Every structure is written in C-alpha cells, then in structure tokens.
Amino acid sequence: MFSTFHGIEVGKKGLMANNAAIQTIGHNLANIETEGYSRQRVHLKTFIPIYEPSANRVETPGQIGTGVVVEDIQRIRDQMIDDRIYFEKAGMGNAEMREQFLHQIEMILNEPDRPNIRTVMDDFWESVQKLAANPTERAAREELIQRTNTLTDTFRHTHTSLHDLRVRANALIEQRINEVNQIGAEIASLNVQIVKSEAMGDNPNDLYDRRDLLIEKLSKIMTIKVERNNKHEYLVYIGAENFVQGGLVNPISGVGNTENEGFVDVRWADGRLVNLGNGELSGLLIARDIDIKNAMENINTLAINLMDSVNEVHRDGFGLNLTTNLPFFKELPLSPYANGDYDFNKDGNIDGVAIFRVTGREKLTPETTIGSAGILNFGPNYPNGPDILVTYNPNDTIKDVIDRINKSDAGVVAYLNHKGQLGFRARFPLSNEHPEFVIRHLEDSGNLLIGIAGLLVQSGPEGAFDYQNPGGIVALNVPREQIGFTPKENPAFWMAINEQLVYNPDNIAAAGGIDMDGDGSPDRVTGLGDNRIALAIAELRHKPVMIERQSTFNDYVKSIIGDFGTRSESARISKEKNEAVVTSLTNLREQISGVNVDEELSKLLMFQHGYNASARMVTTVDRMIETILRMGA
C-alpha cells in the first residue's frame, strides 16, 4: 500500500525540475548578446523508484515512479570547432597586424598629401638639369639648393616616420605581452574555481564559457594548444612550453635587445625566446623587425648611394669661384680616423676598416678587353660561409665582368663612373653579422683589379683588401679622394647639402676641368660656362650606377614602393581569407551553441505546461488528503 503523501512528493519534484528548466531558459535569453556565451540545456531523469529489485522486497506491485529530478545542466559546445577557430584566429591576427603596418609603410613612402621620395627626387634632377642649361646663373643655383633642402627634409621625414612606426609596433608588442599574462592569470584562476565546482558534482558552465572566451582571445595573439585530457589539470601550451598548468601560469616578458635599438624580444622567465607561431605578436614582430626595418634600410641605401654618387662627380668639378674637390652633400663618416679604421665590436680596440666605395685609377670603357684570366674573390656573405667568386677570361670585356659581378651575390655593386674608372660600392649585407655599407673583401688572382683597373696594389691573397684588417686601405692603389668611407648609421636621417654650398652658391660645381699633372683628378677649369659636371650629375638619374644589382635611382625608388605595395596587397588578401574562414566557423558554432529565441520560447511554453501540471498534481493530492481527514469527523 503506497502513502497518499507520495503524490505530493512526486508533484514537488515536478515543480522543482520544471522550475529549473524555466530558470535555465531565462538565463539563455538573458545572455543572448553576451560574448562567448553558450546556450545551456537541462537534462531531466526519473528519480529512484519505490522498491528496487531485491529478495526481501514487499510482495506488492513495485517500481512505482517517484517523480523527476534534474540530472545536470549542460552547455552546448563543440570543442572541435573551437580548436579550428583558435588555429584560424592566429593566422588572422598575424595577417591583420602585417596588413595594418604595411599599409602605413606604403602611405609613408608614397604620401599623397605632401612631397614624397619620388616627387622630390624628380624635382632635384630637374633643378640639376636647369643648372646644366644655365651653369652661370645664380637663380639656377639657388633653386638647386632649395630643391635639395626639400629632398633632404623629405628623406629625414620619411626615415623619422618609419622609425616612429617601429616604436609604435614595439609598444603594441609590449601591450600584447601584458595582455597575454593577464589572460593567463585569469585562466589559471578559473581553472581553480572550475576544479572546485566539479568536485561538488556541478557543471560550472558560465566559468567554462569565460575560460573558452579567454582562450579564443589568446589564440588571436599567438598560436596555442589546449590539452583537456586531465579533468583536474587544464593545460595551455605556447609552442612546446606550458603557459598555464592548472592554477599555475608561466608568464612571458618583453626583454630589451641592445642589438636591436633596445626593442623587446618575447622571452620566457629563463631567457629563452618564445616560439610564438602565428598570431598578432608574430605579425607585430615581423612588421617591426622585417617590414619596417626593410623600408628604413631601403631609404638609407637610397640616401647614401645618392649622396656618394653625386659627391663623386661633384668633387671633380669647379664652381664659379674656381673651388673644387667639394662634396655636394654633407659627408659624415662612421670612422673618426682619416684612414677609415674602426672599432666594429666596440671593445675599445681598432679591429677593421670601414669603406663604402672605391674606384680605380685607370680609365676604361665597357668594351675594354681584359686580355687575361683570373678569379675575383669578394669574401663570404655569411660568417663561415663560402667565398663569392667571379671568374673572368681573356676575351671578356669590362661590361661582361661588371654584369657578372652584379648578377652574383657579391656584397658590392660594380660600375664605371663618369670618368670610366671601375668602382665598387657596398651593398646592404645579407647577414646581420656583417656591418652595413662596408666593402668586406676585394681580391684578384689575376691582373684586372691591379694593372688594368689600378685598384689593388697586388694580386693574390697577400694583396687582398679585407675590412677586418686595420689600416687595410694600404692594399688599395688609389688616392684618398677615390675612397668613399662608410657613413654613420641612418644616413637618410642626417642627409643634408654641404653647408659651404648654402653659404656660397658659387661653390656649386657645374664646370669640368683638365687633369694637368696626370694624377687622375682635374686641376684646371675648362671654362666658367662649361656644364659637363652638371650634365654628369643629371645623367645619374637614368644611369645604372647604384643600389642592389646596379639599378637606376628611379628604378630603385619604384621597386621600393612596388615591393611594399605587393606586400600590403598580399597581407590584405591573407587577412580576408582568414576572416572568411573564421566567420564561417563562428557562424557554424553559433548554429550549435547560440541562443535561438524561437526555440527557447517554445521550450519555455513546454516547461510552463509541465510546471502547471505538477502544480495541479499537488492540488489534487491535497484534496485527497483533505477527504481522508474529513472521514474521521
């Protein structure tokens, strides 16, 4: 015989279970716009029935139901989709950062609202051409000075803007590092709370959502891996290293690198570099240390080659007041010594020599036949790497050898200057271990650089010029005027016209001269109306005299702008592709985990009916009990 009060207990359980379901639906609807929220679902099950199977149970019909209880409340989430989103967001974060900074580089190099490198260089060449047409006119000289000042100001502004962009990228890197550590600390705290809640048999769904949201934010900053196998220890890896292990966090830090202008590297506490993989941090590092740095290197390369090329020609000219051997642009050598000796490793001892350009004594033509065989050695491009060798044969012309050198990976550009002398200018090094704008090695096993070009004193290894030999310019068989010393760092920043020309425009050399003593340098002007030097400078505009495989100035400027335009477009396409994938996966997750108002309202109505039915059950049993109580009255 079952107690009448049993019906009240069944009804009460029904009320409680349906009320829990209604409250959960209300929680879903309240969080419909909450970032990272996953809809929750109540799972109901029947309670333990009366008279479970046993040998001593009462011999009456058993397995009478005792009502319903809430088994658990689960969130609807697909971890496989989450992991895909984490992976794709890292790629998207990387592409977003690179695209953002590449676009800014592109705007700096080709600013539409102010003079840019291309326009001011065109104006400079035009003013030189005007001087060549009117070599004795004061107005032409003053216009050239004005245009040159605009040119140097634009180089300085461009360099400063790029450097400021590097500083902003570095600030964002430090900001992201702090953000990563804050996220890690919060994940570790959530792990502790979640383990405690799970130990009580609960499903802390809102804590799960918060942790997953933090993981997703972290995944956009860097590539991460989540390990969920151990329910008591949730793990987050950066590369192969534990970043979060349960309630512990292994923070990362930004450590200034003195070899990179003090900009920070991302390191672990023990000093090892963090393997960031993809993400915003790696995108920022690439933007700072590759993209922006490349742009600055290109501007510096353009600046020093322009200054040295013009100076080389201008020194051979004469001003209206017969001054000669003056550089057109300011010269600021890296070395404080007249012979170019320099302390490269900053230990207080001279350990090498820094020269940027050298030209031979002898006058040649592109068609000059060499008449002998030999091997040119330009040294290695990387420490302990193979020497870069260029061979020449008796039937080769000077042009053949120049082309062969400029198509090789030699650290120099070869050219014939305005007087037909064979010259070499340093290219930007391929290795960070080598100094910038320094000719590292010149060696000839034959006679090309010795007797034919008049550049080296002696052939073979014993006669080689090497930048690691202090006093090494004694190996060069040329006067000091034909050596261009390595400039101080960032020439685009300090680039300026020679002050002697500003103070007296008559010092600008437009006229050529005659070499009376046979030392290779002119020492008597041909005539004040002569314009040969001005024409020679103007011809530099289209002459393949400089910069990375002997391109022209105009070609080099176009290649810089075109290169960063291509990089920017590539980053934009990559960003859009990643965004499309992330959007698709996010929409798929939303279909699974998102709150659907119509579905929730439908379930609300269903559980409302269940609640009303349970309430009716309690009311009915109450009347039954009241009937029993009246039987004794």
C-alpha positions in Angstrom: 0.0 0.0 0.0 1.5 3.4 -1.0 1.2 6.5 1.1 -1.1 9.2 -0.2 1.6 11.7 0.7 3.7 10.1 -2.1 1.8 12.0 -4.6 2.8 15.3 -3.0 6.5 14.4 -3.3 6.1 13.5 -7.0 4.4 16.8 -7.7 7.0 18.7 -5.7 9.8 17.1 -7.7 8.0 18.0 -10.9 7.6 21.6 -9.8 11.3 21.8 -8.9 12.5 20.2 -12.2 10.3 22.3 -14.4 11.2 25.4 -12.5 15.0 24.7 -13.0 14.3 24.3 -16.7 12.4 27.6 -16.9 15.2 29.4 -15.0 17.8 28.0 -17.4 15.8 29.2 -20.4 15.5 32.6 -18.8 19.3 32.5 -18.3 19.8 31.7 -22.0 17.5 34.5 -23.1 19.2 37.0 -20.8 22.6 36.2 -22.3 21.6 36.2 -25.9 24.0 39.1 -26.6 26.8 38.0 -24.2 30.1 37.4 -25.9 31.2 33.8 -25.7 28.0 32.5 -24.1 26.9 29.0 -24.9 23.2 28.1 -24.5 22.5 25.7 -21.7 20.2 22.7 -21.6 18.6 21.0 -18.6 18.7 17.2 -18.7 15.9 15.5 -16.7 15.7 11.9 -15.4 13.3 9.8 -13.4 14.0 9.6 -9.7 14.8 6.2 -7.9 11.6 4.2 -8.0 10.0 2.6 -4.9 11.0 -1.0 -4.3 14.2 -1.6 -6.2 14.8 -5.2 -7.2 15.7 -7.2 -4.0 15.0 -10.6 -2.3 13.2 -9.1 0.7 11.1 -6.5 -1.0 7.3 -6.3 -0.2 5.2 -8.5 -2.3 3.3 -5.8 -4.0 3.4 -4.3 -7.4 6.7 -2.3 -7.4 8.8 0.0 -9.4 6.4 2.8 -8.7 7.8 6.1 -10.1 8.8 8.8 -7.6 8.9 11.7 -10.0 11.6 13.6 -11.9 14.9 15.3 -11.0 17.4 17.4 -12.8 20.3 15.2 -13.9 22.5 18.1 -14.9 22.6 21.4 -16.8 25.0 21.2 -19.7 26.2 23.8 -22.2 26.0 23.0 -25.9 29.6 23.3 -27.3 31.7 21.6 -30.0 35.3 21.5 -28.9 36.5 20.5 -32.4 35.0 23.7 -33.9 36.6 25.7 -31.1 40.1 24.3 -31.8 39.6 25.1 -35.5 38.7 28.7 -34.6 41.7 29.0 -32.3 44.0 27.9 -35.2 42.5 30.2 -37.8 42.3 33.2 -35.5 46.1 33.0 -35.1 46.5 33.4 -38.8 44.0 36.2 -38.9 45.7 38.1 -36.1 49.1 37.8 -37.9 47.7 39.0 -41.2 45.8 41.9 -39.6 48.9 43.3 -37.9 51.0 43.0 -41.0 48.4 44.5 -43.3 47.9 47.4 -40.9 51.6 48.3 -40.7 52.4 47.5 -44.4 49.6 49.9 -45.4 51.1 52.6 -43.2 54.6 52.0 -44.7 53.1 52.3 -48.2 51.4 55.6 -47.2 54.7 57.0 -45.7 56.7 56.1 -48.9 54.1 57.4 -51.2 52.3 60.1 -49.3 49.6 61.8 -51.5 49.2 64.9 -49.3 52.9 66.0 -49.1 56.1 65.7 -51.1 57.3 62.1 -51.2 60.6 60.5 -52.1 59.6 60.0 -55.8 58.4 63.6 -56.4 61.3 65.3 -54.6 63.9 63.3 -56.4 62.2 64.2 -59.7 62.3 67.9 -58.7 66.0 67.5 -57.7 67.0 66.1 -61.1 65.1 68.8 -62.9 66.8 71.5 -61.0 70.2 69.9 -61.8 69.2 69.9 -65.5 68.3 73.6 -65.2 71.8 74.3 -63.8 73.3 72.4 -66.7 71.4 74.6 -69.1 72.4 77.8 -67.2 75.6 77.0 -65.4 76.5 80.6 -64.5 73.0 81.8 -63.4 72.6 82.5 -59.7 68.9 81.7 -59.8 69.5 78.2 -61.1 72.0 77.5 -58.2 69.6 78.9 -55.6 66.8 76.8 -56.9 69.0 73.7 -56.8 69.8 74.5 -53.1 66.1 74.9 -52.3 65.1 71.7 -54.1 68.0 69.8 -52.4 66.8 71.0 -49.0 63.3 69.8 -49.8 64.9 66.5 -50.9 66.9 66.0 -47.7 63.9 67.1 -45.5 61.7 64.5 -47.2 64.3 61.8 -46.6 64.5 62.8 -42.9 60.8 63.0 -42.6 60.4 59.6 -44.2 63.0 58.0 -42.0 61.6 59.6 -38.9 58.1 58.4 -39.8 59.3 54.9 -40.3 61.2 54.9 -37.1 58.2 56.2 -35.2 56.2 53.4 -36.8 58.7 50.8 -35.4 58.3 52.4 -31.9 54.5 52.1 -32.2 54.9 48.5 -33.2 57.2 47.9 -30.2 54.7 49.5 -27.9 51.9 47.2 -29.2 54.2 44.2 -28.7 54.7 45.2 -25.0 50.9 45.7 -24.7 50.2 42.3 -26.1 52.7 40.7 -23.8 50.9 42.2 -20.8 47.6 41.2 -22.2 48.8 37.6 -22.6 50.0 37.4 -19.0 46.7 38.9 -17.7 44.7 36.3 -19.7 47.0 33.5 -18.4 46.5 34.6 -14.8 42.7 34.7 -15.2 42.6 31.3 -16.9 44.7 29.8 -14.0 42.2 31.4 -11.5 39.2 30.0 -13.5 40.9 26.5 -13.5 41.0 26.5 -9.7 37.3 27.6 -9.5 36.2 25.0 -12.1 38.0 22.1 -10.3 36.4 23.0 -7.0 32.9 23.2 -8.6 33.4 20.0 -10.5 34.4 18.3 -7.3 31.0 19.1 -5.9 29.4 17.4 -9.0 28.4 20.7 -10.7 28.9 21.9 -14.2 30.2 25.4 -14.0 29.0 26.3 -17.5 29.5 30.0 -17.2 33.1 29.5 -16.0 33.7 27.2 -18.9 32.4 29.9 -21.3 34.6 32.6 -19.7 37.7 30.3 -20.0 36.9 29.5 -23.6 36.5 33.1 -24.4 39.9 34.0 -22.9 41.4 31.1 -24.8 40.0 32.4 -28.1 41.3 35.9 -27.3 44.7 34.4 -26.5 44.7 32.4 -29.8 44.5 35.6 -31.8 47.6 36.9 -30.2 49.7 33.7 -30.6 49.4 30.1 -31.6 48.3 28.0 -28.6 47.4 24.4 -27.9 44.8 23.3 -25.3 45.0 19.9 -23.6 41.8 18.8 -21.8 42.6 15.1 -21.2 43.1 15.6 -17.4 40.0 16.9 -15.9 42.0 18.1 -12.9 44.6 20.0 -14.8 43.7 22.1 -17.8 46.8 22.9 -19.9 47.6 25.7 -22.3 50.8 25.4 -24.4 52.7 28.1 -26.3 54.9 26.2 -28.7 56.1 23.2 -26.6 56.1 25.1 -23.3 53.4 25.1 -20.6 51.9 28.5 -20.3 49.1 27.6 -18.0 49.1 24.4 -16.0 46.0 24.1 -13.8 46.3 27.0 -11.3 49.8 27.9 -12.3 50.9 30.3 -15.0 54.4 30.6 -16.6 54.5 34.3 -17.7 56.3 35.7 -20.7 58.1 39.0 -20.7 59.5 41.6 -23.1 63.3 41.9 -22.8 65.1 44.8 -24.5 67.6 43.8 -27.1 70.6 46.1 -27.3 71.4 44.9 -30.7 68.0 45.9 -32.0 67.8 49.5 -30.8 66.5 48.3 -27.4 63.3 46.9 -28.9 61.9 44.0 -26.9 62.2 40.3 -27.6 59.5 37.9 -26.3 61.1 35.6 -23.8 60.3 33.1 -21.1 61.5 33.8 -17.5 64.7 31.7 -18.1 65.6 34.0 -21.1 64.7 31.6 -23.9 62.8 33.1 -26.9 59.1 32.2 -27.0 58.0 30.2 -30.1 55.0 32.4 -30.9 53.9 30.6 -34.1 51.2 32.7 -35.7 49.1 35.5 -34.2 49.2 39.2 -33.6 52.5 39.1 -31.7 54.4 37.4 -34.5 52.7 39.7 -37.0 53.9 42.7 -35.0 57.4 41.3 -34.7 57.6 40.7 -38.5 56.2 44.3 -39.1 58.7 45.8 -36.7 61.9 43.8 -37.5 61.4 42.9 -41.1 58.8 45.1 -42.9 59.5 48.5 -41.3 63.2 47.7 -40.9 63.5 46.8 -44.6 61.8 50.1 -45.5 64.3 52.0 -43.4 67.2 50.0 -44.9 66.0 50.8 -48.4 65.7 54.5 -47.6 69.2 54.6 -46.1 70.6 52.7 -49.0 69.0 55.1 -51.4 70.2 58.1 -49.4 73.9 57.0 -49.2 74.1 55.9 -52.8 72.5 59.2 -54.0 74.9 61.3 -51.8 78.0 59.3 -52.8 77.2 59.2 -56.5 76.6 62.9 -56.7 79.6 63.7 -54.4 81.9 61.5 -56.6 81.0 63.6 -59.7 80.8 67.0 -57.9 84.3 66.7 -56.4 85.8 66.7 -60.0 84.0 70.0 -60.9 84.7 73.6 -60.4 82.5 76.3 -59.0 82.2 79.8 -60.4 84.8 80.9 -57.9 87.1 78.0 -59.1 86.7 76.0 -55.9 87.0 72.2 -56.5 87.0 68.9 -54.6 84.0 69.8 -52.6 81.2 67.2 -51.9 77.7 68.3 -52.8 76.1 66.5 -49.9 77.4 66.5 -46.3 79.8 63.6 -45.6 79.6 62.1 -42.1 81.9 59.0 -42.0 81.4 56.2 -39.4 85.1 56.2 -38.6 86.8 59.2 -36.8 90.1 58.3 -38.5 91.3 59.6 -41.9 92.2 56.0 -43.0 88.7 54.6 -42.1 89.9 52.4 -39.2 87.1 51.5 -36.9 86.2 49.5 -33.8 83.4 47.3 -35.0 82.9 45.2 -31.9 83.0 48.2 -29.6 85.7 46.8 -27.3 87.9 49.8 -27.4 90.4 48.4 -30.0 90.5 49.0 -33.7 89.6 45.8 -35.5 88.9 46.8 -39.1 88.4 49.5 -41.7 85.1 50.9 -43.0 84.9 52.0 -46.6 81.7 52.2 -48.7 83.1 52.9 -52.2 86.4 52.7 -54.1 87.3 53.5 -57.7 90.4 52.5 -59.6 92.9 54.9 -61.2 92.7 53.7 -64.8 90.1 54.9 -67.3 88.3 52.1 -69.1 85.4 51.6 -71.4 82.7 49.0 -71.3 84.2 47.4 -74.4 87.8 47.2 -73.0 89.0 43.6 -73.4 90.7 42.2 -70.3 93.2 40.0 -72.1 93.9 37.7 -69.2 92.2 35.3 -66.9 91.6 35.4 -63.2 89.2 35.0 -60.2 87.7 37.8 -58.2 87.0 37.0 -54.6 84.5 39.1 -52.6 84.5 37.0 -49.4 81.6 35.3 -47.8 78.1 36.7 -47.3 77.7 34.9 -44.0 80.2 34.1 -41.3 82.0 30.8 -42.1 80.1 30.7 -45.4 81.7 30.1 -48.9 83.6 32.9 -50.6 81.7 34.6 -53.5 83.9 34.1 -56.6 83.6 35.7 -60.0 85.8 34.4 -62.8 86.9 36.4 -65.9 88.6 35.2 -69.1 90.9 36.9 -71.7 88.1 37.5 -74.2 85.8 39.1 -71.6 85.1 42.9 -71.7 84.8 45.2 -68.7 81.0 45.2 -69.2 80.9 41.4 -69.1 82.7 41.3 -65.8 80.6 44.1 -64.3 77.4 42.3 -65.3 78.7 39.0 -63.9 79.6 40.7 -60.6 76.2 42.4 -60.3 74.3 39.2 -61.0 76.2 37.4 -58.3 75.7 37.5 -54.6 78.8 39.6 -54.1 78.4 42.3 -51.4 79.2 45.0 -53.9 77.8 46.8 -57.0 80.3 47.2 -59.8 80.1 50.2 -62.2 82.1 52.5 -64.4 82.0 56.1 -63.1 81.7 59.3 -65.1 85.5 59.1 -65.9 85.4 55.5 -66.9 87.0 54.2 -63.7 86.0 50.8 -62.4 84.3 51.3 -59.0 82.7 49.2 -56.3 80.0 50.3 -53.8 78.9 48.2 -50.8 75.5 46.6 -50.9 73.4 46.1 -47.8 74.6 42.9 -46.1 72.6 39.7 -46.3 73.8 38.8 -42.8 73.2 40.7 -39.6 76.6 39.6 -38.5 78.2 41.9 -41.1 78.3 45.8 -40.8 76.1 47.9 -43.0 77.5 49.7 -46.1 81.0 48.2 -45.8 83.0 46.6 -48.6 84.2 43.4 -46.9 86.7 41.9 -49.3 88.4 42.6 -52.6 90.8 40.1 -54.1 92.0 39.2 -57.6 94.1 36.2 -58.6 94.9 37.9 -62.0 95.5 41.4 -63.3 92.1 43.0 -63.6 92.0 44.9 -60.4 95.7 45.5 -60.3 97.2 46.6 -63.7 94.0 47.1 -65.7 91.8 48.9 -63.3 94.5 50.3 -61.0 92.6 49.5 -57.8 94.7 47.0 -55.8 98.4 47.1 -55.2 99.0 43.4 -55.5 97.2 40.3 -56.7 96.5 37.1 -54.7 95.5 36.7 -51.0 98.5 38.7 -49.8 97.4 41.7 -51.8 93.7 41.5 -50.9 91.7 44.2 -49.2 89.7 42.9 -46.2 87.6 45.1 -43.9 88.8 43.1 -40.8 92.4 44.4 -41.3 93.1 47.7 -39.6 94.9 50.0 -41.9 93.6 47.9 -44.8 93.4 50.8 -47.3 97.1 50.4 -47.9 96.0 47.5 -50.1 94.2 50.0 -52.4 96.3 51.6 -55.1 94.1 54.8 -55.2 94.3 58.3 -53.7 92.1 59.1 -50.8 89.7 61.2 -53.0 88.7 57.9 -54.7 87.7 56.2 -51.5 84.2 56.8 -50.0 84.1 56.0 -46.4 81.2 54.1 -44.7 78.7 56.7 -43.4 77.3 56.9 -39.9 74.2 54.9 -39.3 70.9 56.1 -40.7 72.2 58.4 -43.4 68.6 59.2 -44.5 68.2 60.9 -41.2 71.2 63.2 -41.3 71.3 63.7 -45.1 72.0 67.4 -45.9 73.5 69.6 -48.5 77.1 70.7 -47.9 76.9 74.0 -45.9 79.7 75.5 -48.0 77.3 75.5 -51.0 74.5 77.0 -49.0 76.7 79.8 -47.7 78.0 80.5 -51.2 76.1 79.1 -54.2 79.1 79.9 -56.4 80.8 76.8 -54.8 78.4 74.5 -56.7 80.5 72.8 -59.3 78.9 72.8 -62.8 82.0 73.1 -64.9 84.5 70.3 -65.6 88.3 70.5 -65.6 91.5 69.2 -67.1 94.0 66.9 -65.4 97.2 68.7 -65.9 99.5 66.5 -63.7 98.2 63.1 -64.7 97.0 62.1 -61.2 93.5 61.3 -62.4 91.9 64.4 -60.8 91.2 67.6 -62.8 93.1 70.7 -61.6 92.3 73.4 -64.1 88.8 74.5 -65.1 87.9 74.3 -68.8 85.8 77.4 -68.7 83.2 79.0 -66.4 80.5 78.4 -68.9 81.2 74.7 -69.0 78.5 72.4 -67.8 80.0 69.0 -68.0 79.8 68.2 -64.3 76.2 69.4 -64.0 75.3 67.2 -67.0 77.2 64.3 -65.5 75.2 64.7 -62.3 71.9 65.0 -64.2 72.8 61.8 -66.1 72.9 59.8 -62.9 69.1 59.9 -62.9 68.9 57.3 -65.6 72.3 55.7 -65.4 72.5 52.3 -63.8 75.2 53.4 -61.3 74.0 52.1 -57.9 72.0 50.1 -55.5 71.5 46.4 -55.4 72.5 44.9 -58.7 73.1 48.2 -60.5 69.6 49.6 -60.9 69.0 53.3 -61.6 67.8 55.7 -58.9 64.3 55.9 -60.4 64.1 52.1 -60.8 65.1 51.6 -57.2 62.5 54.1 -55.9 59.8 52.4 -58.0 60.9 49.0 -56.8 60.7 50.1 -53.1 57.2 51.4 -53.5 56.1 48.5 -55.6 57.6 45.9 -53.2 55.7 47.3 -50.2 52.6 47.7 -52.3 52.8 44.0 -53.2 53.5 43.0 -49.6 50.5 45.1 -48.4 48.2 43.5 -51.0 49.4 40.0 -50.1 48.7 40.7 -46.4 45.3 42.1 -47.2 44.3 39.0 -49.2 45.6 36.7 -46.5 43.6 38.7 -43.9 40.4 38.5 -45.9 40.9 34.7 -46.4 41.4 34.1 -42.7 38.5 36.4 -41.8 36.2 34.4 -44.2 37.2 31.1 -42.6 36.8 32.4 -39.1 33.4 33.9 -39.9 32.3 30.7 -41.4 33.4 28.7 -38.4 31.9 31.2 -36.0 28.6 31.0 -37.8 28.7 27.2 -37.6 29.4 27.5 -33.8 26.6 29.9 -33.4 24.2 27.5 -35.0 25.2 24.9 -32.5 25.9 27.0 -29.3 24.0 30.2 -29.9 20.7 31.1 -28.3 17.7 30.8 -30.7 14.8 32.9 -29.3 12.0 31.0 -31.1 13.4 27.6 -29.8 13.8 28.9 -26.3 10.3 30.4 -26.2 8.9 27.1 -27.4 10.7 25.2 -24.7 9.6 27.8 -22.2 6.0 27.1 -23.1 6.6 23.4 -22.8 8.1 23.6 -19.3 5.5 26.1 -18.2 2.8 23.5 -19.0 4.9 20.9 -17.1 5.1 23.2 -14.2 1.3 23.8 -14.2 0.6 20.1 -14.5 2.9 19.4 -11.5 1.1 22.1 -9.5 -2.3 20.6 -10.4 -0.9 17.2 -9.2 -0.1 18.8 -5.8 -3.5 20.4 -5.6 -5.3 17.2 -6.4 -3.3 15.2 -3.8 -4.1 17.9 -1.2 -7.8 17.5 -1.9 -7.4 13.7 -1.5 -5.7 14.2 1.9 -8.5 16.7 2.9 -11.1 14.0 2.1 -9.3 11.5 4.3 -9.1 13.9 7.2 -12.9 14.5 6.9 -13.7 10.8 7.2 -13.0 10.9 10.9 -15.2 14.0 11.5 
